[in-house]
Amino acid sequence: MSVIFLPLRLIPVPVQCVVMSTVLDLVFSRDESLKPYLNDLEGRVFRIHVRDTNAIMFLGFSRGKAWVHSSYQGEVDVRLNATTAGFARMCFGHEDPDDLVFQQVLKLSGDSDAMLRFKKLFAAADLDWERELRSAFGDFFGSRVARAAHALVEAEQKLADSSRQAVSNSLRDMDIPDDERLQAWQAGVEHLAHQISRAKGKVTRLEHKLEHYLSDQAEQ
């Protein structure tokens, strides 16, 4: 599944809607194999919320086509919620949205059947946003959007890496084991337990021998 979003904070939401509608119309209209997927989404509406910019857009499907508006008064079937960087990771970083949901980068709520149909459509479309933006609006605009998106993805990755390192350093300073040290400790404990088990076996065998020896001595 791909989520439709242009990760440029400075583009007004109505303009983003026009751009998204244009790209989706071009992609869906040129591929007849997508018609059944579009028909399966007839009447469905998805609310897209970009948390860090507080931008809200609505993606709907009607008469075999997709539309994107900045406002909608009816009921929505599914709510999608992520940051600008989160949407950039899906659209331009090509990360698996299911993984991002598991990581809580992307939050979904609403009708599960609509979500599944939505996922099938965009999996079948295999939409390449950078290519489609270049094709629809020219290399200059497409490359600007792509560079902005990739920069967001890279910045978020660096932030995540630095955060993990900071946590690891703090754990070491507090003498609290991180995952790597816990695994090493666990391996050491398992090895010690194995050695203790072997020692107990030897002691048990010695006890049996001693019992037999004492029994023989008593009979003599």
VOBA-1610 file (N, C-alpha, C; in pm, whole numbers, padded with zeros to 5 digits, always signed):
BEGIN
Met+00085-00120+00000Met+00000+00000+00000Met+00088+00124+00000Ser+00050+00222-00074Ser+00116+00352-00073Ser+00016+00456-00029Val+00059+00553+00048Val-00028+00661+00091Val+00006+00784+00009Ile-00096+00857-00036Ile-00075+00970-00123Ile-00050+01096-00042Phe+00071+01149-00058Phe+00100+01273+00013Phe+00224+01335-00045Leu+00224+01466-00062Leu+00341+01538-00110Leu+00409+01605+00009Pro+00529+01561+00045Pro+00591+01609+00168Pro+00659+01744+00154Leu+00587+01844+00108Leu+00640+01980+00103Leu+00556+02068+00195Arg+00617+02110+00305Arg+00543+02182+00408Arg+00489+02317+00359Leu+00554+02375+00259Leu+00519+02510+00218Leu+00410+02515+00111Ile+00372+02402+00057Ile+00268+02402-00046Ile+00131+02405+00022Pro+00045+02501-00010Pro-00088+02507+00051Pro-00166+02377+00027Val-00250+02343+00122Val-00324+02217+00113Val-00409+02208-00014Pro-00483+02312-00054Pro-00561+02301-00177Pro-00474+02272-00299Val-00351+02327-00302Val-00261+02300-00414Val-00214+02155-00410Gln-00185+02106-00291Gln-00147+01965-00277Gln-00258+01875-00329Cys-00383+01913-00299Cys-00496+01833-00345Cys-00504+01829-00497Val-00479+01943-00561Val-00482+01949-00707Val-00373+01861-00766Val-00253+01870-00708Val-00141+01790-00757Val-00170+01642-00741Met-00219+01603-00624Met-00249+01463-00599Met-00358+01412-00692Ser-00463+01491-00711Ser-00572+01450-00800Ser-00522+01430-00942Thr-00435+01520-00987Thr-00381+01511-01123Thr-00300+01384-01142Val-00211+01357-01047Val-00127+01237-01057Val-00212+01111-01053Leu-00305+01103-00959Leu-00387+00983-00946Leu-00473+00961-01069Asp-00526+01068-01124Asp-00610+01056-01244Asp-00529+01001-01361Leu-00404+01050-01375Leu-00318+01001-01483Leu-00284+00853-01464Val-00249+00817-01343Val-00209+00679-01315Val-00325+00583-01333Phe-00441+00617-01278Phe-00555+00525-01283Phe-00619+00518-01420Ser-00615+00629-01494Ser-00682+00630-01624Ser-00604+00555-01731Arg-00472+00544-01716Arg-00393+00478-01820Arg-00379+00328-01799Asp-00422+00278-01684Asp-00407+00135-01655Asp-00545+00073-01634Glu-00595+00005-01736Glu-00730-00052-01731Glu-00741-00162-01625Ser-00628-00225-01590Ser-00633-00334-01492Ser-00669-00285-01352Leu-00662-00152-01331Leu-00693-00096-01200Leu-00843-00066-01183Lys-00920-00074-01291Lys-01062-00040-01285Lys-01139-00121-01181Pro-01117-00254-01174Pro-01191-00331-01073Pro-01160-00286-00931Tyr-01035-00250-00905Tyr-00997-00204-00771Tyr-01063-00070-00739Leu-01071+00018-00841Leu-01136+00147-00821Leu-01286+00129-00796Asn-01346+00037-00870Asn-01490+00012-00851Asn-01518-00045-00711Asp-01425-00123-00659Asp-01442-00180-00525Asp-01440-00072-00417Leu-01382+00043-00449Leu-01374+00153-00352Leu-01480+00260-00375Glu-01577+00232-00460Glu-01682+00329-00492Glu-01748+00382-00364Gly-01749+00515-00352Gly-01815+00579-00239Gly-01733+00587-00112Arg-01615+00527-00112Arg-01531+00530+00008Arg-01456+00663+00018Val-01438+00709+00141Val-01367+00835+00165Val-01263+00813+00275Phe-01142+00865+00251Phe-01032+00850+00345Phe-00985+00989+00391Arg-00971+01003+00520Arg-00924+01129+00578Arg-00774+01117+00607Ile-00694+01206+00550Ile-00549+01204+00568Ile-00509+01324+00653His-00447+01296+00767His-00407+01402+00859His-00256+01400+00874Val-00191+01513+00845Val-00046+01526+00862Val-00023+01598+00995Arg+00024+01525+01094Arg+00024+01576+01231Arg+00108+01702+01250Asp+00230+01704+01194Asp+00320+01815+01225Asp+00281+01945+01156Thr+00209+01937+01045Thr+00162+02059+00977Thr+00013+02083+01001Asn-00052+01983+01060Asn-00197+01988+01084Asn-00277+02002+00955Ala-00218+01955+00845Ala-00289+01956+00717Ala-00384+01837+00712Ile-00505+01862+00657Ile-00606+01757+00646Ile-00657+01754+00503Met-00659+01634+00445Met-00707+01615+00309Met-00801+01496+00306Phe-00888+01492+00207Phe-00983+01383+00193Phe-00966+01321+00055Leu-00947+01190+00054Leu-00935+01115-00070Leu-01060+01028-00085Gly-01129+01046-00197Gly-01250+00969-00220Gly-01251+00903-00358Phe-01345+00810-00376Phe-01356+00737-00502Phe-01500+00741-00551Ser-01516+00783-00676Ser-01650+00797-00732Ser-01645+00773-00883Arg-01734+00685-00933Arg-01746+00657-01077Arg-01613+00614-01139Gly-01540+00532-01066Gly-01415+00478-01119Gly-01299+00574-01118Lys-01313+00685-01048Lys-01205+00783-01040Lys-01180+00822-00894Ala-01062+00881-00872Ala-01026+00929-00738Ala-01034+01081-00736Trp-01075+01135-00624Trp-01074+01280-00605Trp-01006+01312-00472Val-00946+01431-00464Val-00879+01476-00341Val-00925+01619-00314His-00985+01641-00197His-01034+01774-00159His-00976+01813-00023Ser-00973+01941+00001Ser-00924+01990+00130Ser-01033+01993+00236Ser-01158+01970+00197Ser-01268+01967+00293Ser-01372+01866+00247Tyr-01447+01813+00344Tyr-01550+01714+00313Tyr-01646+01710+00431Gln-01775+01714+00406Gln-01875+01724+00512Gln-01937+01590+00551Gly-01916+01487+00471Gly-01979+01360+00500Gly-01898+01272+00595Glu-01944+01149+00611Glu-01875+01053+00696Glu-01755+00995+00621Val-01648+00968+00695Val-01529+00908+00635Val-01521+00761+00677Asp-01461+00680+00592Asp-01449+00537+00620Asp-01320+00502+00694Val-01212+00573+00659Val-01082+00542+00718Val-01009+00671+00749Arg-00937+00671+00861Arg-00854+00785+00900Arg-00708+00742+00898Leu-00624+00819+00827Leu-00481+00796+00820Leu-00411+00913+00888Asn-00313+00880+00972Asn-00248+00983+01053Asn-00098+00955+01059Ala-00018+01054+01018Ala+00128+01040+01025Ala+00190+01179+01015Thr+00320+01187+01038Thr+00392+01312+01019Thr+00431+01327+00872Thr+00480+01444+00837Thr+00529+01466+00700Thr+00636+01365+00665Ala+00730+01344+00758Ala+00838+01248+00733Ala+00783+01107+00721Gly+00680+01076+00799Gly+00621+00942+00791Gly+00561+00914+00654Phe+00486+01011+00601Phe+00431+00993+00467Phe+00541+00990+00361Ala+00647+01068+00382Ala+00759+01067+00288Ala+00826+00931+00285Arg+00835+00867+00401Arg+00896+00733+00406Arg+00816+00632+00325Met+00685+00648+00323Met+00601+00556+00246Met+00606+00586+00097Cys+00590+00714+00062Cys+00578+00750-00079Cys+00711+00753-00153Phe+00814+00804-00088Phe+00942+00821-00156Phe+01051+00729-00102Gly+01039+00688+00024Gly+01134+00592+00080Gly+01094+00449+00052His+00972+00429+00000His+00920+00297-00039His+00926+00197+00077Glu+00900+00246+00198Glu+00893+00155+00313Glu+00755+00090+00319Asp+00753-00030+00370Asp+00628-00105+00380Asp+00535-00037+00481Pro+00418+00008+00438Pro+00327+00074+00531Pro+00286-00014+00649Asp+00278-00146+00626Asp+00244-00234+00737Asp+00350-00226+00847Asp+00478-00216+00805Asp+00585-00202+00903Asp+00574-00068+00977Leu+00537+00036+00903Leu+00524+00167+00964Leu+00405+00173+01060Val+00301+00098+01030Val+00189+00088+01124Val+00235+00019+01252Phe+00312-00089+01236Phe+00364-00162+01351Phe+00454-00072+01436Gln+00532+00014+01369Gln+00621+00106+01440Gln+00546+00228+01493Gln+00416+00238+01464Gln+00331+00350+01503Gln+00372+00481+01436Val+00442+00469+01324Val+00470+00587+01241Val+00342+00629+01170Leu+00270+00530+01120Leu+00141+00552+01056Leu+00032+00494+01146Lys-00073+00572+01167Lys-00186+00526+01248Lys-00310+00519+01160Leu-00378+00405+01167Leu-00498+00383+01088Leu-00615+00350+01179Ser-00732+00397+01141Ser-00854+00361+01214Ser-00971+00369+01118Gly-01073+00288+01145Gly-01190+00290+01060Gly-01227+00154+01006Asp-01290+00152+00890Asp-01343+00031+00830Asp-01230-00056+00775Ser-01218-00177+00830Ser-01107-00265+00790Ser-01121-00313+00646Asp-01246-00331+00599Asp-01267-00374+00461Asp-01221-00266+00364Ala-01251-00140+00394Ala-01206-00029+00310Ala-01055-00020+00308Met-00992-00042+00424Met-00845-00040+00431Met-00786-00146+00339Leu-00844-00266+00343Leu-00793-00376+00261Leu-00808-00346+00112Arg-00922-00293+00073Arg-00944-00258-00069Arg-00847-00147-00113Phe-00827-00052-00025Phe-00734+00059-00051Phe-00592+00005-00071Lys-00552-00087+00016Lys-00419-00147+00007Lys-00402-00223-00123Lys-00503-00296-00165Lys-00496-00374-00289Lys-00481-00283-00410Leu-00555-00170-00410Leu-00546-00077-00523Leu-00405-00024-00539Phe-00347+00025-00430Phe-00216+00089-00443Phe-00102-00010-00457Ala-00124-00133-00411Ala-00025-00238-00437Ala-00025-00271-00586Ala-00144-00277-00646Ala-00155-00305-00790Ala-00101-00190-00873Ala-00124-00067-00828Ala-00079+00051-00903Ala+00073+00067-00896Asp+00133+00025-00782Asp+00278+00038-00763Asp+00324+00179-00801Leu+00263+00277-00740Leu+00281+00418-00777Leu+00419+00469-00737Asp+00490+00524-00835Asp+00620+00587-00812Asp+00598+00738-00817Trp+00592+00800-00698Trp+00557+00942-00693Trp+00658+01031-00763Glu+00784+01002-00749Glu+00885+01087-00812Glu+00870+01084-00964Arg+00855+00964-01019Arg+00840+00951-01164Arg+00712+01019-01213Glu+00602+00998-01140Glu+00475+01055-01183Glu+00473+01208-01172Leu+00536+01262-01070Leu+00542+01407-01056Leu+00627+01470-01167Arg+00736+01404-01200Arg+00819+01455-01311Arg+00741+01452-01442Ser+00666+01343-01461Ser+00590+01328-01585Ser+00478+01430-01595Ala+00408+01455-01483Ala+00290+01542-01486Ala+00325+01690-01477Phe+00431+01724-01401Phe+00458+01866-01372Phe+00599+01911-01410Gly+00675+01822-01472Gly+00809+01861-01516Gly+00917+01818-01418Asp+01039+01811-01469Asp+01151+01765-01388Asp+01181+01858-01271Phe+01164+01988-01292Phe+01200+02083-01187Phe+01114+02060-01062Phe+00982+02061-01081Phe+00892+02043-00967Phe+00908+01903-00908Gly+00911+01801-00994Gly+00923+01664-00945Gly+01050+01641-00866Ser+01162+01697-00915Ser+01289+01678-00845Ser+01291+01753-00713Arg+01227+01870-00708Arg+01223+01946-00582Arg+01146+01869-00475Val+01032+01815-00514Val+00952+01738-00419Val+01029+01615-00373Ala+01092+01544-00470Ala+01165+01422-00436Ala+01282+01452-00343Arg+01355+01560-00370Arg+01469+01595-00283Arg+01422+01628-00142Ala+01311+01702-00134Ala+01257+01737-00002Ala+01216+01611+00074Ala+01153+01519+00004Ala+01108+01395+00068Ala+01225+01311+00115His+01324+01293+00029His+01441+01212+00066His+01518+01277+00180Ala+01523+01410+00182Ala+01591+01479+00292Ala+01519+01454+00424Leu+01385+01453+00420Leu+01308+01425+00541Leu+01333+01283+00590Val+01335+01189+00496Val+01358+01049+00533Val+01496+01033+00596Glu+01596+01095+00534Glu+01734+01085+00585Glu+01746+01151+00723Ala+01682+01267+00740Ala+01689+01336+00868Ala+01624+01255+00979Glu+01509+01193+00947Glu+01441+01111+01049Glu+01524+00988+01085Gln+01590+00929+00986Gln+01674+00812+01013Gln+01791+00850+01103Lys+01853+00965+01076Lys+01965+01010+01159Lys+01918+01038+01301Leu+01800+01098+01313Leu+01745+01126+01446Leu+01718+00997+01521Ala+01662+00898+01451Ala+01633+00770+01515Ala+01762+00702+01559Asp+01865+00707+01473Asp+01993+00645+01508Asp+02057+00713+01628Ser+02054+00846+01629Ser+02115+00919+01740Ser+02038+00896+01870Ser+01906+00882+01860Ser+01824+00856+01978Ser+01855+00719+02036Arg+01867+00619+01946Arg+01901+00484+01994Arg+02038+00481+02060Gln+02134+00555+02001Gln+02268+00558+02059Gln+02267+00628+02195Ala+02188+00736+02206Ala+02180+00808+02333Ala+02121+00719+02442Val+02017+00643+02405Val+01956+00552+02503Val+02055+00445+02545Ser+02127+00390+02447Ser+02227+00287+02477Ser+02336+00340+02569Asn+02383+00463+02541Asn+02486+00523+02625Asn+02434+00547+02767Ser+02310+00591+02779Ser+02251+00615+02911Ser+02240+00485+02990Leu+02200+00378+02920Leu+02189+00249+02988Leu+02325+00201+03037Arg+02426+00224+02955Arg+02560+00183+02997Arg+02606+00265+03118Asp+02578+00395+03116Asp+02617+00481+03228Asp+02547+00438+03357Met+02422+00389+03345Met+02348+00345+03463Met+02372+00199+03494Asp+02461+00136+03414Asp+02491-00006+03428Asp+02367-00092+03407Ile+02276-00043+03320Ile+02159-00122+03281Ile+02188-00180+03143Pro+02174-00310+03126Pro+02214-00372+02999Pro+02120-00336+02884Asp+02179-00313+02767Asp+02098-00297+02647Asp+02075-00435+02587Asp+02014-00442+02469Asp+01980-00571+02409Asp+02103-00658+02386Glu+02211-00597+02336Glu+02332-00674+02307Glu+02392-00733+02434Arg+02398-00652+02539Arg+02454-00700+02665Arg+02363-00803+02730Leu+02232-00784+02718Leu+02139-00882+02771Leu+02156-01018+02703Gln+02175-01016+02571Gln+02196-01140+02498Gln+02325-01209+02543Ala+02430-01129+02565Ala+02556-01186+02612Ala+02540-01244+02752Trp+02470-01171+02838Trp+02446-01222+02974Trp+02362-01350+02971Gln+02261-01351+02885Gln+02177-01469+02876Gln+02256-01590+02829Ala+02344-01568+02730Ala+02428-01678+02683Ala+02518-01729+02795Gly+02572-01635+02874Gly+02657-01674+02985Gly+02582-01753+03091Val+02459-01709+03121Val+02376-01779+03219Val+02341-01919+03170Glu+02306-01930+03041Glu+02272-02061+02985Glu+02393-02155+02990His+02511-02102+02961His+02632-02183+02967His+02659-02230+03110Leu+02643-02138+03206Leu+02664-02173+03347Leu+02563-02277+03393Ala+02437-02261+03349Ala+02334-02359+03385Ala+02367-02496+03331His+02421-02500+03208His+02462-02627+03149His+02576-02691+03228Gln+02672-02609+03268Gln+02784-02660+03347Gln+02737-02711+03483Ile+02644-02640+03545Ile+02590-02683+03674Ile+02516-02816+03659Ser+02439-02828+03549Ser+02366-02953+03525Ser+02461-03070+03509Arg+02571-03049+03438Arg+02670-03155+03421Arg+02734-03191+03554Ala+02764-03089+03635Ala+02824-03114+03767Ala+02730-03193+03857Lys+02601-03159+03851Lys+02503-03232+03931Lys+02497-03378+03889Gly+02508-03402+03757Gly+02508-03539+03709Gly+02625-03619+03762Lys+02742-03554+03764Lys+02862-03621+03817Lys+02846-03651+03965Val+02791-03555+04041Val+02771-03575+04185Val+02674-03689+04210Thr+02567-03696+04129Thr+02468-03803+04145Thr+02532-03939+04120Arg+02614-03949+04015Arg+02680-04076+03985Arg+02777-04115+04097Leu+02849-04017+04152Leu+02940-04045+04262Leu+02864-04091+04386Glu+02750-04032+04413Glu+02670-04073+04527Glu+02624-04217+04513His+02584-04255+04389His+02540-04392+04366His+02656-04490+04387Lys+02773-04452+04337Lys+02890-04539+04355Lys+02922-04554+04503Leu+02911-04442+04578Leu+02940-04445+04720Leu+02841-04534+04794Glu+02714-04527+04755Glu+02613-04611+04817Glu+02642-04759+04794His+02681-04792+04669His+02714-04931+04637His+02837-04977+04716Tyr+02934-04891+04727Tyr+03056-04925+04800Tyr+03027-04951+04948Leu+02948-04862+05010Leu+02911-04879+05150Leu+02829-05003+05171Ser+02738-05033+05075Ser+02657-05154+05085Ser+02743-05277+05080Asp+02842-05279+04987Asp+02932-05395+04977Asp+03013-05412+05103Gln+03061-05303+05160Gln+03139-05308+05281Gln+03057-05364+05397Ala+02930-05326+05405Ala+02844-05372+05514Ala+02820-05522+05502Glu+02805-05575+05381Glu+02781-05717+05360Glu+02903-05800+05398Gln+03022-05742+05380Gln+03144-05814+05416Gln+03161-05816+05568
//
